[in-house]
Amino acid sequence: MTTIAVILGSTRPGRNSEAVARWILDLASARTDASFELVDVADHDLPLLDEPVPASMGQYQNEHTKRWAETVARYDGYVFVTPEYNHSTSGALKNAIDYVYAEWNNKAASFVSYGSAGGVRAVEHLRLIAAELQIATVRAQVSLSLADDFENYSEFTPREQALPQVETMLDQLVSWTKALESVRAEGAPAS
């Protein structure tokens, strides 16, 4: 069965992303066309990128990198849950993405973001990063406002109007993830 990771992309104490990621996971778990699992970047203890060779060479030397590579590789697609920090994604998520390369290739991704402007600027940056990693991103995304989807900017209380956005995003993600199965099966070159 197609397996998709919901990647919790913040490690900040008191982070809002855990509630958002668990909400997405709960909604996605009701589906029968794919299975979904939570992957928390905070659980992987990735220091600031410390590999001596670029990830595109696939010569991982550190055990934490090898474990992270195994985690990323086991999924067919991804839902990145990201806050917006200073018009971009979190440093922890960017660092985790940069650790590996081929494990991301020829897979699909979607985005759930939150922030004062719905986190859309973070997603703009993530789309550029994904393209370099040969990740196909779907158009539909979920953008949550700290003012409207959180009480006191901290307690996640999503509006009803977000539910159809989630469904559309997941429909597109599952479709693209399945479409790329043949590309991965053919062993398309990563270069």
Phi, psi and omega in degrees: 000148177297129181240128184238133178268134169264105187267117180277108193261027176226144176243005184296136174302137180075016184304146175276341188294334180295315178296320180294313181296319180292325175297313178299314180301317179298315179294317181292327182294344177283348182281156178246000183266357178194160173252151185232141179224148178274132174236117183257116179306326181296336181282352188256358174043055179269112177293172175306134190328116185234020176276133182285343183243141178304143183302328181297344178275344177068023181253065183289132183251332184269144181298322180295327177290316180298318177296317179296319179299318178297320179297309182298318184295331186284353181255151179268339181199174187216145165247112178271122176258116187227139167280169170251117176244119175052049178069020179210185178280177179287148177298325180296319179291316179299317178299314181297319179297318185290343183296326185230165182229289186301331181296337178272337191300143173059038176234171181246156179215154172227173187225139170235122185231160176211152180165187182295330177248029179078004179076013186295330180289328175296319180292323176304316179292319181295326178296320178294318179296315180300319180301319179294332180268008180060041173257128177275121180259142178273157183291314185294137176216165178246122180243119184249136182267131176300328181283325187255334184252005178224136174274130183056031178062012185222328181264117185291117178225077186296143177285154179304324185296346179284335184300312178296330177295319179297314181298315179298316179299313181293322176302312180295317182297313181297318179301311181292323179299315179293322180298327182277355179302318181293325178295315179294322181295326179283351180067045180307136180298144183274359184272000000 
